[in-house]
Amino acid sequence: MRVIVSGATGFIGRALCRELDSDYELVVLSRDAERAAAIAGDHAKIVEWDARSTSGWAGQVEGAHAIVNLAGENVASGRWTPARKDAILQSRTWAANAVLDAVIGARKKPAVVILASAIGFYGSRGDEILDENSASGTGFLAEVCRRVESVAARIEAAGVRCAILRTGVVLGDQAGALPLLMRPFRLYVGGWIGSGKQWFSWISLADEVRAIRFLMENRQLAGAVNLTAPNPVTMREFCRTLGEVMHRPAWTAVPGFVVRRLFGEMADEMLLSSQRVLPKRLTQAGFQFSHPRAIDALRAIVAREEAQ
């Protein structure tokens, strides 16, 4: 069965291709075909695309099992200038609408489309417990998520099941937030960001890709699904656990005003925001987390890193 993956050169996309490689016929869409070929492996078919249209890959959709769209500018790669925010928003909406156009144009529709969103959909909500039925929040990330998710209804109107990935902070040793959080701990100056009271909803990279596959293969799941571990923690608790696993103290804190000075608007929405998100629909569907607690995930990641 054919699976089309966009954004395959990203942190999650690389791991997803490794997960699917032996069981599916992979078609990888990328703006950099040479880089994608080096990452996706020998079995994948690489198709170069412009990340905004169906040019060059529409024919691959005919009879495909799934399209997994992970494409979009990295929201954490730089300060949010007006130009940067526009690039983030446009990259995600263009990619999602290209998937919609491909689905509409296909005579034999794919069985499922999976669109990447994020728990940024909920905005910062303090101690409120959030699940898939919770309303959208405010802020730039919430707006980006709403714009992407609006495409899902049109895909379903075309007769195709569509699942939306509301992903939390993904923990892995090669990229993402965790290596940045680990860096000061290596120097014995580790600690939390801001007050430390903000809720931190996370998921291990291993569970992220397993959950995406679960959504591909579970025909009953459509709509928004939270991809977060079932045990969110506060930022302070997470950093103390990280220090414990790394055998380092967690005794300092970076004040909120310093973080805002360094990162601007991005600080409030990504580093200081509080999102206590539960994976209600995944849990109800029977998904089993490999790393349900932060200490489980961190021990596995640190052990793998030390073994390399």
N, C-alpha and C positions, 0 to 999 in steps of 0.2 A: 504494500500500500504506500502511496506517495504522500509525503508530508512536505509542505513548502514552509520554509523558515526565513523570515526577514529579521535583520538585526542579529545575525548569527555570529558576527565577530565581536559582539559585546560580552560582558561578564556572564550574563545568564545564557545568552545564545550559544556560547562556546560549550558550556556544560550541557545544555539541552541536546546539542548535536551529538555529543559523546553518548548521552543516554539513549538516543533513538537510532544511532548509526547501524547497529547490528540487526534491528528488527523492521526498519522502514526504509523505503527508497527516499532519500533526502534530496530536496532541491533547495539550494541556498541562494537567496537574493542578496546582492551586495553591490554597493557603489565601488568597491575595490575588489575585483574578482581575484586578483593574485593573492591578496591577503586572506580572503575568504577560503581559497583553495588550501592554503597552508594550515589554516585553523580547522576546517571542516573535515579534513581527511580525504583519503583516496576514493571512498565510495560515493561521496556526495557529488551531485551535479551542480555546478556553479553557474548562475545566471546573473549577468551584470544588469543593474537597473538604476533608475534615477531617483528612487525613493519617493516618487510622487505620481507615477502613472503605471499603467499595465504594459507599457512597451517592453517587449522582449520576453515576457513571462506569462502572458495571458493563456497561452496554450497549455501550460503546465497545470492549470487549474482543472482542466477537463478530467473528471473522474478521480481527482485527488481525494484522499481521506481527510486531510486537514490543512489549513493555513494557520500558521502561528506568527502573528505580527508583533515583534519586539523592537521594531525600528523607532528611532528618535534620538534627538540630541541628548547628551548626558546632562541632566539638570544640575549636577553638582560639580561640573568641570570648570566653572568660572563665576565671577561676580555677576549678578543679574542686572546688567545694563538694559536699557530699553531694547537695544538690538539683540542682545542675548535672549531676552524673554521672547521676543518675536520669533527668533530661530527655534527655540524650544517648542513653542506653540505650533508654528507652521510645520515643523518636521513631523510632529505626531499626527496632526490632522491630515496632512498630505498623505502620509503612509496609510492611515486608516481608510481614507476615502479611495485610495488606489486599490486596497483590498475589496472594498465595496464594489467598485467598478468591475473588478475581475470576477466577482461572484455573480453580479447581474449579467455579465457578458457570457458566462459559461453555460453551455447547453446541458452538460452533466455536472450538477453542482457538487461542491465538496460536502462531506458529511458534517464538518464542523469548522468554524472559524474561532480563533482565540486571539483576543485583543489585549495588549498590555495597557493597564492603567496603574493606579497606585493608591495607597491609603491616604495620600494627599487629598483625595476626594473628600475626606471628612473634615479637613481643616484641623486647627488646634482646638481640642475639646476638654482640656483639663482631665478630671477623673472620670468622666462619663464613659461607660462601657459601650463600645460600638460594635455592631454587626452589620450584615449586608442590608438590613432594613433601616439603618440609620440614615438621616438626611445628609445631603451634601453640606459642606461647610463653606467658609469664605477664604479668600486669598487666591494668589496666582495659580498654585498647583491645583487647587480645587477646580478652578476654571479650565485648566488644561485637561484634567480628567473628565470633566463634564463634556467637553467638546469631543474627546475621543469616544466616550461611552455613548454619545448620541448616535454614533454610526451603527451601533449594535442593533438597534430597533429596525433599521433599514435592511440590515443583513438578514434578520429573522423574517422580515416581510417578504424577502426573496425566497423564503422556504428553507433557510439554512440555520442550524443550531449555532448560537454564538455565546461563548463564555468570555467574561471580562475578568482579567487578572488584577485585583486590587492588592498589589504586592507591598509588603512592609520592607524594612531594612534587611537586605540579603547579606548573610554572613558567610564569607569565604576567605581563604588565605591569599588569593592571588590579586584580588581587586575589590572594589566596593568600599564600604565604610570601615570595615574592621582593620585592615592594615594601617589606616590613618589613626584609629583609636589606639592601636597597639604601640605605635611608635614612641610616644612619651613614656609608656610603661617600660620599654626597653632601657630607657635612660633614668629610670627610677623617679620620674616626675609625673607619673600617671594620676589621673583623677577624672572627675566628671565635668560636664559642660553645664554652665548656668547653675540653677539651684539644685539640680539633680533630682527634683521632684517630678519632672515631666515624664510621662509614660513613653516607653520605648518598645514598639511592636516590631518584632524581628522574625526572620525565618532563616534556617540554614540553606545554603545553596543546594545541598543534596535534596532537602525536602522541597525546595522550590521547583526543581526540575521533575521530581517525582510527582508533585502535584499537577504540574502542567500535563504530564503524560496521563495522569489519572483523569483529568478533564477531557483530554482527547478521546479517551477510551470509554468513559462513562456517559452513556447516551442520555441519562436522565438530568444531567446538570447543564443549565443554561443561565444566562444573566450574570450578574456580579457575584464573584466569589473572592472572599478575603484569603490571600495567601500570606498568613502569619502563623507563627507557632501559637499553641493554645495557652501559653503562659507568658504574657507580656510582663515586663518589669519596669521599674523606674530607672532613669539614667544612672542614678547613684548606685542602685543595686546591681545593674549590669556592669558598671565599671569596677565595683568591688569584686564581683565574680571574675571578671577578666584578670584583675590583679592576682586573685587567688590562684587561678589556673596558670598564670605566667610566673608565679612566685615573686610578685612585685607588690609593693604597697600601693594603695589607692588613697592618697591623702591630700591631693591638691584639687582645686576647682578653678575653672576658667570663668570669670564673671560674665554675665550676660552682656554687659555693655562692651566688654572687650571683643566678644564674638561678633556683636553687631558692627563694631568698628571695622573688623577684619572682613566680614562677609556681607554686610548690608542686609537687604531684604531677605536674602537666602537664609540668614541666621535664624530669623523668627519662624520661617516656614519649615526648615529642615533640621536645625540643631536644637532649637529651644521649644519647638512645638510639642504638644502632649497629645498622644493618640493611643488610647487603650483599646486595641482592636482584637476581636476574637474571630476565629475561623469557623463560624457556626455552620455554614453550609458544607464545608469539607468534612467536619466532624460528623455531622448528621448523615453524610453519604458513606461513611465508613473508612475514610482515609486515615491511615496510621502513620503518625509522625515518627521518623527515626530519631529526631532530636526535639522532644517536647519541651525541654527546659533549657535555659540559656547555658547552664553549666555543662549539659550534655553536648551541645553544639560546640562550645568553646574548647572543651577537652579534646574533642575529635579533631578540630581544626589545628590546635596547637600541637597535638601529637603527630599529625600528618606533616606539619611544617618542620618539626624537629627531626622527623625521619628522613627528610629530603637531604 
